[in-house]
Amino acid sequence: MDKLEKTGICSYVGKVNMDRNSPDSLREVSARASVEDTERFITETSDRYSNTKPVITPRFVPSCTDELMEGLGELAKRFHLPVQSHLSENPSEVDWVRELCPWADSYGAAYDRFGLFGSSGSTVMAHCVYSTDEELALMKERGVFVAHCPASNMNVASGIAPIRRYLDEGLRVGIGSDVAGGQTESLFTAVVEALQVSSLYWRIVDDTKKPLTVSEAFYMATKGGGEFFGNDALIIDDRLLPHPQPLTLRERLERSIYLGGDVKALKAKFCKGNKIL
């Protein structure tokens, strides 16, 4: 958090929680201890920084007991904190949650029962590759953000998230790198990957769901996900990417994205009106 604060980036950091179905070296001794450690982390960091804040971070439902989830939900409500976790990443995970939480209508409903699904503040869920109709309806009702992580989904062979459907249904979608599930922190690269998997989804899964456009993918990587954090701005100068024919603004943006624009064209970043790059 100290290092993030020095960058000027608007960021959230969470203490990951898990008290079951985890390696001994990572599993916490009890739900109570995990909640107490999280509360101490929150009180020590909530007012310590200007741009870096704490977030509630249950690892995911399979690694958190109901007791732990309930305690984290109470902390989120009491301290008015956002929540970040994983949702419906792969079929076996979804089936596992169904076994662990037979009372839940969907994976998302397991979070919602404990106030960790947008009911007490902003929530962002990574992946959402296999979200059901019921889950999507709840996400839309609660205003839950989707963090689309195309590289991670490919690397661990999870599948292809139906992002076109999510956009058409009005869900709030951003793009994430999910390092180390993903192999790069570059959101320009993640935009390209989102475009690629969207085309694959259209070709091999559902040809009624047209691929994402460059503009849509770039929006998700900037303003779309940025709504969770606040107002930021980028300045792109593509003079290092010359082209012999005149190009439209959209074509210039597309070339910047595909040709390493974060290295060759990104000239400045602003967060809350302050230049950070």
C-alpha positions as CSV (number, residue, x, y, z in Angstrom):
1,M,0.0,0.0,0.0
2,D,2.9,2.3,0.7
3,K,4.3,1.7,-2.8
4,L,0.9,2.1,-4.5
5,E,0.3,5.4,-2.7
6,K,3.6,6.8,-4.0
7,T,2.5,6.2,-7.6
8,G,-0.7,8.3,-7.2
9,I,-2.8,5.5,-8.7
10,C,-6.3,5.1,-7.2
11,S,-6.1,1.6,-5.8
12,Y,-7.5,-0.9,-3.3
13,V,-5.7,-3.6,-1.4
14,G,-7.3,-6.4,0.6
15,K,-6.3,-9.0,3.1
16,V,-7.2,-12.3,1.5
17,N,-9.3,-14.5,3.6
18,M,-9.6,-18.3,3.6
19,D,-10.2,-20.8,6.4
20,R,-11.1,-24.0,4.6
21,N,-10.1,-26.0,1.5
22,S,-6.7,-24.4,1.3
23,P,-3.1,-25.5,1.8
24,D,-2.0,-25.7,5.4
25,S,0.5,-22.9,4.8
26,L,-2.2,-20.5,3.7
27,R,-5.3,-21.6,5.6
28,E,-6.1,-19.4,8.6
29,V,-6.6,-20.9,12.0
30,S,-10.2,-19.9,12.3
31,A,-12.9,-17.7,10.9
32,R,-12.8,-15.6,14.0
33,A,-9.0,-15.0,13.7
34,S,-9.4,-14.1,10.0
35,V,-12.1,-11.6,10.7
36,E,-10.1,-10.1,13.6
37,D,-7.0,-9.8,11.4
38,T,-9.0,-8.2,8.7
39,E,-10.6,-5.6,11.1
40,R,-7.1,-4.7,12.4
41,F,-5.9,-4.3,8.8
42,I,-8.9,-2.0,8.0
43,T,-8.5,0.2,11.0
44,E,-4.7,0.6,10.4
45,T,-5.1,1.6,6.7
46,S,-8.5,3.2,6.2
47,D,-7.3,6.8,6.9
48,R,-3.6,6.3,6.3
49,Y,-3.6,7.1,2.5
50,S,-5.2,9.4,0.1
51,N,-5.4,7.1,-3.0
52,T,-5.0,3.6,-1.6
53,K,-7.8,2.1,0.4
54,P,-8.7,-1.3,1.9
55,V,-11.1,-3.7,0.3
56,I,-12.8,-6.8,1.6
57,T,-11.3,-9.8,-0.2
58,P,-12.7,-13.3,0.5
59,R,-10.5,-15.6,-1.7
60,F,-13.7,-17.2,-3.0
61,V,-16.7,-19.1,-1.6
62,P,-15.0,-22.6,-1.6
63,S,-12.2,-21.3,0.7
64,C,-14.4,-19.4,3.1
65,T,-16.8,-20.9,5.7
66,D,-20.2,-19.4,6.2
67,E,-18.9,-18.0,9.6
68,L,-16.1,-16.2,7.8
69,M,-18.3,-14.9,5.1
70,E,-20.8,-13.6,7.6
71,G,-18.0,-11.8,9.5
72,L,-16.6,-10.2,6.4
73,G,-20.0,-9.0,5.3
74,E,-20.4,-7.3,8.7
75,L,-17.1,-5.6,8.3
76,A,-18.0,-4.4,4.8
77,K,-21.2,-2.9,6.1
78,R,-19.7,-1.4,9.2
79,F,-16.8,0.2,7.4
80,H,-18.6,0.9,4.1
81,L,-16.0,-1.0,2.1
82,P,-16.1,-2.4,-1.4
83,V,-15.6,-6.1,-2.0
84,Q,-13.5,-8.0,-4.5
85,S,-13.5,-11.8,-5.2
86,H,-13.9,-14.4,-7.9
87,L,-17.2,-15.7,-9.5
88,S,-18.1,-18.6,-11.8
89,E,-14.7,-19.0,-13.2
90,N,-15.0,-22.6,-14.3
91,P,-17.6,-25.4,-14.3
92,S,-16.0,-27.5,-11.5
93,E,-15.8,-24.4,-9.3
94,V,-19.5,-23.7,-9.9
95,D,-20.5,-27.3,-9.1
96,W,-18.3,-27.1,-5.9
97,V,-20.1,-24.0,-4.7
98,R,-23.4,-25.7,-5.3
99,E,-22.3,-28.6,-3.1
100,L,-21.0,-26.3,-0.4
101,C,-24.0,-23.9,-0.5
102,P,-27.1,-25.9,-1.4
103,W,-29.2,-23.1,-0.1
104,A,-28.0,-20.7,-2.7
105,D,-29.8,-20.3,-6.0
106,S,-26.5,-19.3,-7.7
107,Y,-22.8,-18.8,-6.9
108,G,-23.5,-15.0,-6.7
109,A,-26.3,-15.7,-4.2
110,A,-23.8,-17.3,-1.9
111,Y,-22.0,-13.9,-1.6
112,D,-25.3,-12.0,-1.5
113,R,-26.5,-13.9,1.6
114,F,-23.7,-12.3,3.6
115,G,-23.9,-8.8,2.1
116,L,-20.9,-9.3,-0.1
117,F,-22.6,-8.8,-3.5
118,G,-23.1,-5.1,-3.8
119,S,-25.8,-4.7,-1.1
120,S,-23.6,-2.7,1.2
121,G,-21.2,-1.1,-1.3
122,S,-19.4,-1.6,-4.6
123,T,-18.5,-5.2,-5.5
124,V,-16.2,-6.4,-8.4
125,M,-16.1,-10.0,-9.3
126,A,-13.4,-11.5,-11.5
127,H,-14.2,-13.8,-14.4
128,C,-17.9,-14.6,-14.5
129,V,-17.4,-17.0,-17.3
130,Y,-20.3,-19.3,-16.4
131,S,-22.8,-16.9,-14.7
132,T,-26.4,-18.1,-14.9
133,D,-29.5,-16.1,-15.8
134,E,-30.3,-15.9,-12.1
135,E,-26.8,-14.8,-11.2
136,L,-26.7,-12.1,-13.9
137,A,-30.1,-10.7,-12.8
138,L,-28.8,-10.4,-9.3
139,M,-25.6,-8.8,-10.5
140,K,-27.5,-6.2,-12.5
141,E,-29.8,-5.5,-9.5
142,R,-26.9,-5.1,-7.1
143,G,-24.7,-3.2,-9.5
144,V,-21.9,-5.7,-9.4
145,F,-18.9,-5.0,-11.6
146,V,-17.5,-7.8,-13.9
147,A,-13.7,-7.9,-14.2
148,H,-13.2,-9.7,-17.5
149,C,-9.7,-11.4,-17.4
150,P,-9.3,-13.0,-20.9
151,A,-5.6,-14.0,-20.5
152,S,-6.2,-15.7,-17.2
153,N,-9.3,-17.5,-18.6
154,M,-7.1,-18.8,-21.5
155,N,-4.1,-19.7,-19.4
156,V,-6.1,-21.9,-17.0
157,A,-8.5,-23.1,-19.7
158,S,-11.6,-21.8,-17.9
159,G,-13.5,-20.8,-21.0
160,I,-14.7,-17.6,-22.7
161,A,-16.8,-15.2,-20.9
162,P,-19.9,-14.0,-22.9
163,I,-19.0,-10.3,-22.6
164,R,-21.2,-9.3,-25.5
165,R,-24.2,-10.5,-23.6
166,Y,-23.2,-8.7,-20.5
167,L,-22.8,-5.4,-22.3
168,D,-26.1,-5.9,-24.1
169,E,-27.8,-6.5,-20.7
170,G,-26.3,-3.4,-19.2
171,L,-23.9,-4.9,-16.7
172,R,-20.8,-2.9,-15.7
173,V,-17.8,-4.6,-17.2
174,G,-14.1,-3.8,-16.9
175,I,-10.9,-5.6,-18.0
176,G,-8.4,-7.1,-15.7
177,S,-5.0,-8.8,-16.0
178,D,-5.4,-11.2,-13.1
179,V,-1.6,-11.6,-12.7
180,A,-0.4,-14.3,-12.1
181,G,-3.3,-16.1,-13.8
182,G,-2.5,-13.6,-16.6
183,Q,1.0,-13.0,-17.9
184,T,1.1,-9.3,-18.2
185,E,0.0,-6.1,-16.4
186,S,-0.5,-4.3,-19.6
187,L,-4.2,-3.3,-20.2
188,F,-3.4,-2.6,-23.8
189,T,-2.5,-6.2,-24.2
190,A,-5.5,-7.2,-22.2
191,V,-7.7,-5.2,-24.6
192,V,-6.3,-7.2,-27.6
193,E,-6.9,-10.4,-25.7
194,A,-10.5,-9.4,-25.0
195,L,-11.0,-8.7,-28.7
196,Q,-9.5,-12.1,-29.6
197,V,-11.5,-14.2,-27.3
198,S,-14.7,-12.3,-28.2
199,S,-14.1,-13.2,-31.8
200,L,-13.6,-16.9,-30.8
201,Y,-16.8,-16.8,-28.8
202,W,-18.7,-15.5,-31.9
203,R,-17.1,-18.1,-34.1
204,I,-17.2,-21.3,-32.0
205,V,-19.8,-20.7,-29.3
206,D,-22.6,-18.4,-30.4
207,D,-22.6,-16.7,-33.8
208,T,-25.5,-14.4,-32.7
209,K,-23.1,-12.6,-30.3
210,K,-21.1,-10.3,-32.4
211,P,-17.5,-9.7,-31.4
212,L,-16.5,-6.7,-29.4
213,T,-15.3,-3.6,-31.2
214,V,-12.0,-1.9,-30.5
215,S,-13.9,1.0,-29.0
216,E,-16.0,-1.2,-26.7
217,A,-12.9,-3.1,-25.4
218,F,-10.9,0.1,-24.9
219,Y,-13.9,1.6,-23.0
220,M,-14.0,-1.4,-20.7
221,A,-10.3,-1.1,-20.0
222,T,-10.6,2.6,-19.1
223,K,-14.0,4.2,-18.2
224,G,-15.8,0.8,-17.7
225,G,-13.5,-0.5,-15.0
226,G,-12.6,3.0,-13.9
227,E,-16.1,3.6,-12.6
228,F,-15.1,1.4,-9.7
229,F,-12.1,3.6,-8.8
230,G,-13.0,7.1,-9.9
231,N,-12.2,9.5,-12.7
232,D,-8.9,9.0,-14.5
233,A,-7.6,10.1,-17.9
234,L,-5.0,8.9,-20.4
235,I,-3.1,10.9,-23.0
236,I,-2.1,8.9,-26.1
237,D,0.4,10.3,-28.6
238,D,0.8,8.0,-31.6
239,R,3.5,9.9,-33.5
240,L,5.9,7.0,-32.8
241,L,3.5,4.8,-34.8
242,P,3.5,6.5,-38.2
243,H,1.3,5.3,-41.1
244,P,1.6,6.3,-44.8
245,Q,-2.1,6.9,-45.3
246,P,-4.5,9.2,-43.3
247,L,-6.3,7.4,-40.6
248,T,-9.4,8.1,-38.6
249,L,-9.2,8.6,-34.8
250,R,-10.6,5.1,-34.3
251,E,-8.1,3.6,-36.6
252,R,-5.3,5.4,-34.9
253,L,-6.5,4.1,-31.5
254,E,-6.7,0.6,-32.8
255,R,-3.1,0.8,-34.1
256,S,-1.9,2.1,-30.8
257,I,-3.6,-0.7,-28.9
258,Y,-2.3,-3.5,-31.1
259,L,1.2,-2.1,-31.6
260,G,2.3,-1.7,-28.0
261,G,0.7,1.7,-27.3
262,D,1.3,1.5,-23.6
263,V,5.0,1.7,-24.4
264,K,5.1,3.7,-27.6
265,A,2.1,6.0,-27.3
266,L,1.0,6.4,-23.7
267,K,2.4,9.8,-22.7
268,A,0.5,10.7,-19.5
269,K,-1.9,9.4,-16.9
270,F,-4.1,11.5,-14.6
271,C,-5.8,10.4,-11.4
272,K,-8.2,12.7,-9.6
273,G,-6.8,15.5,-11.8
274,N,-3.2,14.8,-10.8
275,K,-0.6,13.7,-13.3
276,I,1.0,10.4,-12.2
277,L,3.0,9.6,-15.3
